[in-house]
Amino acid sequence: MGKLVRATASNGDIRLFAAITTDIVEKARQIHDLSPTASAALGRLLTAGSIMGAMLKGEKDTLTLSMNGRGPAGNLVVVANSKGNVKGYISNPHVDLPLNDKGKLDVGGAIGKDGFLNVVKDMGLKDPYVGSVPIYTGEVGDDIAYYFTVSEQVPSAVALGVLVDTDISIKSAGGLVIQMMPGANELLADIITFRLQEIPPLSTLIAEGKTCEDILNLLFDDMDLKIHEEIDIAYECDCSRERVEKALIALGKEELERLKEEEEIMQVECHFCERRYQFTKDDIQNLINSIK
């Protein structure tokens, strides 16, 4: 389980989200057998997805984040719901690069910058909302901040961190999103930027045992900080055999007939949790029969 806190500061002029996602990123690492660089890359996007999912209004709303900068990590995809629960995968879970010039895991080099960050919000309407911005740095946090500022016109500061332990497990992970509301004093942005530069990295604070509230207090205790809600968040895959069957039916009769001829037993694997679903020739025939 992880934790996510919603808060405001400066009489509501600043909207805040803080999340601790260590357990979520560790579960993703175990499911996908992630390298340290892949853990850092996918872990940051999972954390961002959890926070952005919690920003959704409707109970059944979902959000999908995808990044592909043509780097060796390949495609990264994260899906979140409005409860802040997430799932995700990375095309190359074993991507491994030398440390960058700051001595950190080279997430930007793994993701690359020749591509786009895509945000899809499915809010039950006829067409989902789709936002897309060029990948700014590939470091994820800067790219999410760029998306908020350019695509949603909400000036935002985003800090995302994943600390990988010596045994490759996740020592700490979390995120912070700070957003300026319309009409907020522009000087507030300068104050926030300065304070973010003055505190230790987010992953270090979490590794030291700091809670979401501790981190927010560190930054905003003198700025009318108000904690509004704390929720539990998790890595959660909602795949099922029924969903896989619907996806197969959507392929149409001709494709299913071809699969039935080619495969003695067809196996479908969920990208997000790597659960496997098997379909015999009879199973596929039943799906063909169900198509009117």
Residue, then its C-alpha position, 0 to 999 in steps of 0.5 A: m500500500g502507498k499513501l496519497v495526500r491532498a492539501t492546499a496552501s496560501n489560502g487555497d492559491i496552491r494545490l498540493f498532492a504528495a504520494i509515497t509509492t515505495d510499495i507500489v514501485e516494489k510490486a511493479r519491480q517484482i512483477h516485471d523483473l525490472s532493472p534499477t534504471a527501469s524501476a526508476a523510469l517506470g516508478r516515476l511514471l507510476t507515481a505521477g499516474s497515481i497522483m493524476g488519477a486522484m485528480l479525476k472527478g468521476e468515480k469510474d474515470t481512468l487515466t492513461l499515461s504513455m511515454n516513448g522517446r525512442g530510447p532503449a527503454g521503449n514504451l512506458v504505459v501507466v493506467a490509473n483510476s480515480k482512487g489513485n490505484v495504478k498499473g503499468y509496464i515498460s517495453n524493455p524491463h531490463v534496460d541498463l545504462p551507465l550512471n548519468d553525469k550527476g551519478k544518478l540512474d540515467v532515466g532520461g537516457a533510457i526514455g529518450k527525448d525523440g517522442f511524446l508524453n501522451v495523457v488520455k482521460d476516459m471520463g465516460l464521454k463519447d470521446p476521451y480527452v487526449g493531451s500530448v506534449p513533446i518529451y521535454t527531458g525524459e526524466v518524467g517529472d519535468d515532462i509531467a510539469y511541462y504537460f500541466t503547464v502547456s496542455e492544461q495551463v496550470p503552472s506546476a512543479v513536479a518532483l518524482g523520486v525512486l531510490v533503488d537499494t543495493d539489492i535492487s529492491i525499492k528503498s523509497a519512492g514518491g512524488l509531489v505535485i504543486q500547482m498554482m491556482p488562477g489568480a495566485n501571486e506570481l511570487l509564490a512560484d519563486i518561493i516554491t522553486f527556492r524551497l524545493q531546491e533547499i530540501p533534500p531529494l524526495s526519495t531521501l526524505i521518504a527513505e528517512g521515514k518522512t510521511c507525506e504530511d512531514i514533507l508538506n510541512l517542511l515546505f509549507d508549514d508557514m503558508d496556511l497548509k491545510i491537509h484535506e484527505e489521505i487515501d491508500i493507493a496500490y498497484e492493482c491490475d483489474c484484468s480478467r478472463e472475461r475482459v480478455e474474451k471481449a478483446l478477442i471477440a473484438l478481433g472478429k470472426e476471420e482473425l479468430e478462425r485463423l488463430k484457431e487453425e494456427e494455435e493448439i492452445m493460445q496463451v494471452e498474457c496481461h502486459f500489466c500483471e503478466r497473468r496468463y490466460q489459456f484458450t483451447k480450440d474449443d474456447i476460441q470456437n465458442l467465442i466465434n459462435s458468440i459473434k452475431 
